[in-house]
Amino acid sequence: MLKFMCTGIILAFGLLFAGTPILADELSDTLSRMETLDIARGEYVLGKALTDKQKEKVNRQAVGDAVPLTYKFKDRNITVVAEKSTDRVIIMYEQYENASREKIREIVAALFLDFGDPTVLAHDKIIYWAFGPGGKLTREQYRKIRESSEKLDLLATIKLNSSCAITGKDALQEKEGSVYYIISSEAALKLLKKRDN
């Protein structure tokens, strides 16, 4: 009887303190699945751990105000946010306040070249690429999921936003504007937030 009580107490304590490792395992699993999607900008891959050479840039080019449990640095034009305990990339972005028409075209073209046709075009100024466990979702797949009661299981997204039109009849008529893109995983960020609480 005492043996069963001790086993029960040990299991109860195990479950009580297992939350953090389970959450860490879930985050690690999410980051590993993101890494297999091979979403890259420059030499950085979403979900992949930084190399020693990449980590050398962290202190030299650190940027403040990162999400809790992360650090942020800039490598040329790309800002990278990595998870502290594993050095795995969870966010990448570029932002330009006064970009020329040519610069905006260059960024849009580079994203199309790297990721193909987008999943969603919105308001002539926003472009989304959405990635599920099986890879990038097509416009048709995304629409079908949204119209059904099926849960939209996204591992990562790329969002490009421009202050001037990048599609439609008014595409890039303005001489300059602000533009940014961000590559991230809401799933990973939610797990980080849970771990921080």
N, C-alpha and C positions, 0 to 999 in steps of 0.2 A: 504494500500500500504506500509506504514511504517512498519507494522507488518511483511509483507512478506520480506521486505529488511532486517530487523533485523534477521529474521529466517535464511535468506540466508547467512548473514555475520557470524552468529554463526556456521552454518554448514560448511562454508569455513574454519573458524578457527579450528573447530573440526577436519576436514580432514587434515589440515596443521600440526597439532600437534599430530595426532593420529598414526603416523608412529611408534614411539617407543613402545606404548602399544600393537599395532597390532603385531609388531615384537616379543615382549616379550611373547604375547599369542601364537604365532606360535612356538616359541622356547619351551614354556611350553608344548604345545600339542605334539611336536616332542619327547621331553624327556619322556612324559607320555607313548607314544606309544612304545618307546624304553624300558621303564621299564616293560611293559607287556611281552616282549620277554624273560625276566628273564635270561639275559646273566650275569653270575656271576663268579667272581674269588675271592676265599677266602670269606670274609664277605661283599664284595662290589658288587652292582648290577648296571649295566649300566643304566643311566636315573633316578635312585632312589636317594632321598635325604639322605645325611649322617645322622646317628643317633647321639645323643649327645655324646655317648661313642666314636664313630668314630671321631667326631669333636675334641675331646680332643687330638688326635694324631696330628692334623694339626699344631699347634704351636711347639710342641716338635720335630716333624719330617719333618718340612717344607723343600721343595726343591725349589730353585730359578728357574727363567726363564720359567714361565708358559705362556700359550697362553693368550692374553689380555682378561680381564673380568673373569679370572679364578685364582685358586690357586692350588698348587701341593704339595703333601706330600708322604712320603714313609711309608708303613706298612710292616715290614719285607722285603720281596723281591718284593712286588708289589708297583709300583708307581701309585698314583691315582691323577687325575686332576678333579677338581669340579668347577662348575659355581658359581661365587661369590654370586650372589643375592639369589640363591635358595639352595645352597650346594648340587646340584644334580651332580652325577658322569657322566662325559662325555668322559673320557679316562682312561684306565687301561693298564699298561704294565709291563713286566719283561724283563730285559736285562742282559746277561752274556757274558763277553768278552773271558774268558778262561774256558769254560765249558767242563767238561769231557764228553766222549761218553755216560756214564751212565746218567749224568744230562740232556743231550739233549734228550735222550730216555724218561726220566722221564717227561719232559715238554711236549713232543709230545704225550705221552700216556695220560697224564692228560687232554690235550685239546681234544683228541679223545674221552676219557671217558665222558667228560662234554658235548661235542657238536656233537658227532657222526661223521659220514663220512663227509669229507670236501666238499665244493662246487667246489673248483679248486685245482689241484696239478700242480705246474709249475717248470720246470727246475730241478727237484729232490731236490730243496732246499727251495721252497716256498709253503706254504699251506694257502688257504683262506677258511673261512667260511663266507658266505654272508647271511644277514637276511633282508627280506622284511617285509611289514606290517603283513603278515600272518605267519611269522616264517622263519626258515632256508630254503634257496633254495637248492634243490638237484642239482647235476651236470647236470642232464638232463633239469631241469627247467631253469637253468642259461644259458645253451647252446641255448635252444630254444628262450629265450628272446634276447640273443645277436645276433642270426641269423635273427630275425624278426625286424620289425621297431618299435616294442613295447619299450616303455621307461623302463629302468631298475630302479625301485623304491627301493632303498636300505635305510634301517633305520640304519643298523650297519654292521660292518665287523670285522672279526678277521683275522689278518695276522701273520703267523709265518714264520720267515726267519732264515736260518742257513747257516753258511759259509761252512759247509760240507754236503754232500748229505744225505738226510733223507728218500728218497725213491729210488727205482731202484737198480741195481746190486751193486753199490758202497755205499749203505746205511751204514752210520756210520762206515766207515773203519778207518777214522782218529781218533787219540787218543783224541783230543780236538778241539774245535772251538768256534766261537762266535754264539750266538743264541738269538733271541728276539721274543716276540709276542706283538702285540698291539691290543687292543679292543677299537674301537672308532666309531663315527658316523660322516661321512662327512656332512650329512644334518644339524646336530646340530652345527658343527664347522662353516659351511657357514653362518648360522643365527647369530652366535656370532660375526663373522667378520663383517657382515652387521651392527649389532648393535654398534660395536666399531667405525665404520666410521662416 
